[in-house]
Amino acid sequence: MTEYKTIIFEEKEGVGFLTLNRPKSLNAISLEMIEEFEVLFRELEESETVRVVILSGAGEKGFCAGLDMKESATRLFGATPPVIYKWQTRFSRIYYMMRRIPQPIIAVIHWAASGGGFSFAMASDIRIISPDARFNAAYINIGLGGADLSSSYFLPKLIGSGRANEFLLTGNFMSAEEAMSLGFASRMVERDALMDTAREIAGTMVEKSSLGLKMTKEAINQNLGVSSLEQALHIENRNQAFMITAMKVDSLEGGG
């Protein structure tokens, strides 16, 4: 794997540990970080050894504060519309790449996940949070539209449009308790237990079929956008038929 400056990536026994590594700025997303994510996700898409990814933020202050406004305000807000659109498109595509890689992503979140950090949480497959975690779509608070970086796609699907609309339109924070009651997060544990809990879940996944994990994530992705039960069943049936065929081939090869 490539070495990075704004993120850390380590692989141990089939689990990829991905850390946002700008703790002095609350792990704010810089243009360099966007570029490094692009490289990493391309490598993960082709990886034969990484089965699951655990995503966390370095430092005690928080998971991710969103876009680094100190760095980007002058470069982006002072740029021409074509340049702004280019970087907006490039930034937002990171969240599509998170869904495109075959590895399930477990987000481990403490303190604030704002703006792009909130989107990192939404684009993950599983969210494990500490009692001090909080989330907000900060975009509307700085004068932009409240729907940005995949938030208007993921949030209504995760918690329902009623509350999702409220968070997107107000920029208010979702507390850890709300995240649990709304079904946004799957587990809430004390901060010192966050990584152990993530490792436990990742360890269970690593024991499963690599192809099975990939096909399950693919089905989840496809079914986020389907409009009927029939379409969802079609995707599931296709995947299961493919898996059974693959298992039969493996069995014959093993016995031959």
N, C-alpha and C positions, 0 to 999 in steps of 0.2 A: 504494500500500500504506500501511497505518496505521503511524504511528511508535510505537515501543515503548520501555520502560524496562529490562526484564530480559532482553530478547533483541534481537538485531540481525538485520534482514533486508534484503538487497540483491539486486537482480536485474541480472545482466550476461549479455547474449547468450543468453538462454533458460535460464540457470542461476540458481537462487535460493540465495544463501549465507545460511544460518541459523546464527546463533551464540548459544549460551547465554552471557549476558553478566552474570554475577555472580561474577567471578573471585576476589574477596576471600573469598567463602564457598564456594570450589570449585564454583561454578556450581550450588549447591544450589537445589532447586526450591521456590519460594515460592508462596503463594496467588496473588500478582499474576502470576507467570510462568504459572501454569495458565490464568488468565483471558486472558492475552495469546496463549498458544498456541491457545486456542479461537477467538479472532478471526482469527489468522493462517491456521489450517487451513481455516476457512470461506472466506477469501479465495482461498487456493490451490485449493480445490475448484472455484472458478468461474474461475480464471485461464486466459486464452487464450495467455499469453506464456511463463509459467514452465514449462519442460519437465522439469527435473531439479532436485532439492534436495540441497545438500551441508550436512550438519549437523555442527557442531564446537563445542568448548567454549573460551571465552576464557581467556587466562592460561596460565602454565606449570605450575600445580599439579595440574591434572587435568581430565578431561572433564566429569564430573558426580558429585557426592557423594550424590545422591538427595534426598529431602525435607529441607527446611531445618528441622531439629528445634528449633533455638533459637526460630524464629518460630512453629512449629506446635504444639509440645508443649503449651503452655498453652491455645491456642485450640481445638485438636482433642481432646486427651486429657481436657480439663476440660469438654468440651461434652456435651450430651445425646446419647443414641444416634441420634435422627433427624438431628441436625446432623452427627454423625460419618459416618453412612451417606451423607448428601447429598454431603459433600466427598470421601469415598472414591470414590463413584460418579463424581463429576465429574473427579477426578484420573485414575482408571483409564481413563476414556473418551478421554483424550488419545491413548492408544496405539491405540485403535480408529480415531481420526481420522487418525493417521499412515498406517494401511493404507487408509483410505477415499480420501484425496486421490489424484488420478491420477498425480502425479509420483513416479518412483522416488526413494528417499532413500538417499544415500550417507553413512554415518556415518564421521567421521574421529576416531579415539579415541587419546588419549594419557593415560598414567597411569591413575588410577582411574575406573571406571564402576561405581558401586555403587547398589543399590536401584533407584530410579526412573531413574538414569542407565544402569544395566544394561538396563532395559526400553527406554530410548531406542535403545540399540544393537540389541536383539532385534527391535524393531518396524521397524527400517530394512531396506532391501532388500540393501544391500551394506555390509560392515564392513571398513574399512582401519585397521590398527592399527600403533602403534609398538612396539618391543621392550619398552618399560616398561609397556605397557598391562596392566591386570588388571581382572577383573570379579567381582562377587559379588552374590548375592541376600541383601542384608544384613538382611532383615526378621526372620528368626528370631533374629538376634544381639541384637535389641533387645526380645525377648520376644513378638513377633508371630508369626503363621503364616508359614512359609517360602515360601508361594505367594501372590504379590501382584503387582498391576500387570502382568498378562498373562504373568508368568514361567512359570506352570505350563502355559500354552498354547504359547508360542513355544519355550522351551528344549528340551523333549523332541523337538519337530519339527526343531530345528536340529542337535542333537548326539546324539539317541537318549535313551531314557528312563533307561537305566542310569546314565550319568554325570550326566544332568540331575537325577535324583532325589537323587544324592549332593550336588550343589551346593545344591539347594533345602533339603535337610534339615540340612545342616551350616553353611551360610552361608560356607563356605570360598571363597577366591579362586581363580579360573581364571587362570592365567598366560597371557602372550601366546603362549608356545610351545604350551600346551595348546589355546588358542583356534584356532591354526593346525592342529594335529594332529587336533582334533575336527571341523574343518570349520566352526567358528563364524565365523571371519574369512576373507576371501578373499585378502587380501594383508597382509604385514607389511613395512614399510619404515621407514627411519630417520625420526625425528620431523620433520626439516627437509624431508623429501620427501613428507610426508603430503598436504598440500594440492595439490601439483603432481600427485600420483598421482590424487587425487580429481578434479581438473580434467580430467585426461587421459581418465578413464573417462566423466565427464559430457559431455565434448566428443564422444566417440564416440556416446553416447546421443542428444545433441541433433541429430546428423545423421540419425537415424532418423525414421520417421514418428511424429508426435505421437500419432496415434490408435493406432499399433502399440504404443507404449510404454504407453499407457493400458490397452489390451486385454491386454497381457502381464501387467501388474501385477494386473489384475482376475482373470486366470486363475490366477496364483500365489496370490492371496488365496483364491479359491474352492477351489483344490486343496489348500490347507492343511487343509481340513476335510472333504474327501470321504472316503468309506469304501471306494471301489473304483476300479480302473483304468477301468471302464466310465464312471463319472461323470466322471473326469478327462478321458477322451477326448471325452466329450460337450461339455464346456466348451471344450476346445481346438478341436474341429471347428466349434462355433458361432462362436467368435471368428474363425477363419480364413475361414470362409464370409462372415462379415460384412466382414472386411478386403478380400477379393477383390472383393466387390460394391462397396465404397467406392472401390477403385482403379479399377474399370471406370467408375463414375460420374465420377470425376475425369478419367479419360482422355477420356470423351465430351465433358465440359464444356470441357476444354482444346482439343479438336479442333474444337469447334463455334463 
